[in-house]
Amino acid sequence: MRSNGLSVMVFYKVICVAALLTLLTQVSHSQLSVCGQAPLNTKIVGGQVASSGSWPWQVSLQTSGSHFCGGSLINDQWVLTAAHCFQSISAKTVTAYLGLQTQSGRNPNSVSRSLIKAIIHPNYNPTTNNNDMCLLQLSSTVSFNSYIRPICLAASGSTFFNGTDSWVTGWGTLSSGATSISENLMEVEIPVVGNRQCNCNYGVGSITSNMLCAGLSAGGKDSCQGDSGGPMVSKQNGRWIQSGVVSFGNGCAEPNFPGIYARVSQYQSWINSVITSNQPGFITFTSPGTDGDLSVTCPGLPPPPVACGQAPMNTRILGGNSTTAGTWPWMASLQVNGSHVCGGTLVAVDFVLSNANCFLSSPVPSQWTVVLGRLKQNGSNPNEVRLNVTNITLSNLTGPNVAVLHLASMPPLSNYIQPICLDNGQTFTLGSTCWAAGWSSGRGGVEEVLQEFQTTVVDCGNTSTSNSICTGFISLDEGDSGGPMICKVGSAWFQAAVLTTSSSNSTSQTRGSDVSVFVKLSVYDKFLLGVLGTFLSPTSSGDTTTAANTGEIPAHPYFFFLHLLASIICLHFLL
């Protein structure tokens, strides 16, 4: 009996070791070491026959010996394609070809696999083409070589700004309406077209956040029939990353009608919920520069969603003195006759907040100009925008007051111009690091570079009220008035107070020599809401990256818990 018990114990140990290895495999990122690499790809320009091995993740899906759709290899046993490719075709009738170069003739590097199953995204809508995603499981794994390799996938949060260089590959027809596909694998280089522009082209509402557009406004380059399901890829740091899956379009290569692709970055959770072992390699693709699509407008298109408190160029952990371009992208220089008078902050797409004291002697809007994106008061500022003021509204409270300036037009938002979040009841805990920022004559050298002052939230002592926030003492000069006290909460920057240097009716005063006391910005919430209409959120109101809106199917919340529990039980047997 003991020998049998030992055998059972050995059996359990083997099972447990296997389970632990499975768990470790499921949370690994092994594909990242191999995905997105194409040793034989040296392409610089497109619109031509692809050379052998250029796109080693390309898959040809065939039924009865005929190609009908493309796909991309994402690990050694799974292929990503479009849902519409499998609306009326059974996976059992399909063969996937990898390493294929031509549809006829010799293909020495090609291998084929039948399919076990095709998993169409559960929220796929064939009427709107939304969530046009499908995963195919191959009958057996494939070995990687120079001609067969997986592609990296764009991770959640990836950005593909208008103009992002992209490549699309496939054996589709070479013109709209053609009856025969291309014999050779073709490649074409096209730029991303922003979703706002694409909605204007196709009709507002037809392009969702789950889609990505690409093509030339003049037409002439595009994917076409037979390319469906194939990959659109972009290169970043030597790796190719798949941004889209060929989905649909108005004809092929028509002027002002770019091709439409399923946006891969919206489906990371769903893909990982289906492929639970040896998961694909996801990499965040980040577009450089600014998003030019935000300035696109057309009839019926709502204003672009705007998030507050985002500063892509800010890496502050410890404060300094002089800043660099984009450090505090909400900073505004309020000027009269071209000279800086006060600071301010962009708090909405066309409103700037400042101190009411700045306008006591000059309350006429036409006398004022607001400069955004400025770093230096003297010198070159290539990122700045100068805007007129149409209205100045002062709060009318007992004690200190603030001012809101309405701009004549909306500035183009960029890494250098962004709105800050307003203190709408935020808690700035004791010990939190905060910053003040401003321009003042005599500081920042000859060019008078924007200055920052690091401080810490402290106890206000006897002066403490629900309307106060206290920090370590900050010495402010005249030009700093109207600027912000800035604190970070989570991943967003919030304005906690408006700075002033006036000795009377002020928002800041000193207690002794070590503490500065400010009136919390939340005191003015009712006034600000009345002028602005609403407060911006750190997550844009038009954000569609949640699972409910993107068609994402999050991994089951108990998935890792169950594996952890199994691991604990296994350890009991192993020890």
ABEGO torsion letter per residue (X at the ends): XAAAAAAAAAAAAAAAAAAAAAAAAAABAAAAAABGBBAABABABBGBBBBBGABAABBBBBBGGBBABBBBBABAABBBBBAAAAAABBAAABBBBBGBABABEBBAABBBBBBABBBBBAABBAAAGBGBBBBBBBABBBBBBAABBBBBBBBBGBBBBBGBBBBBBEABBABBGBABBBABBBBBBBBBBBAAAAAAAAEBGABBAABBBBEBAAEGBBBBBGABGBBBBBBBGGBBBBABBBABEBEBGBBGBBBBBBBAAAAAAAAAAABABGBBBBBBBBBBEBBAAAABBBBGBBBBBBBBGBBAABABABBBABBBBGABAABBBBBBGGBBABBBBBABAABBBBBAAAAAABABAAABBBBBGBABABEBBAABBBBBBABBBBBBBBEBBBBBBBBABBBBBBAABBBBBBBBGBBBBBGBBBBBBEBBBGBGEAAGBBBBBBBBBBBAEAABBAABBBBBBBBBBAAABGBBBBBBBEABBBBABBBBABABGBABBBBEAABBBBBBAAAAAAAAAAAAGBBBBABBAABAABAAAAGBBBBBAAAAAAAAAAAAAAAAAAX
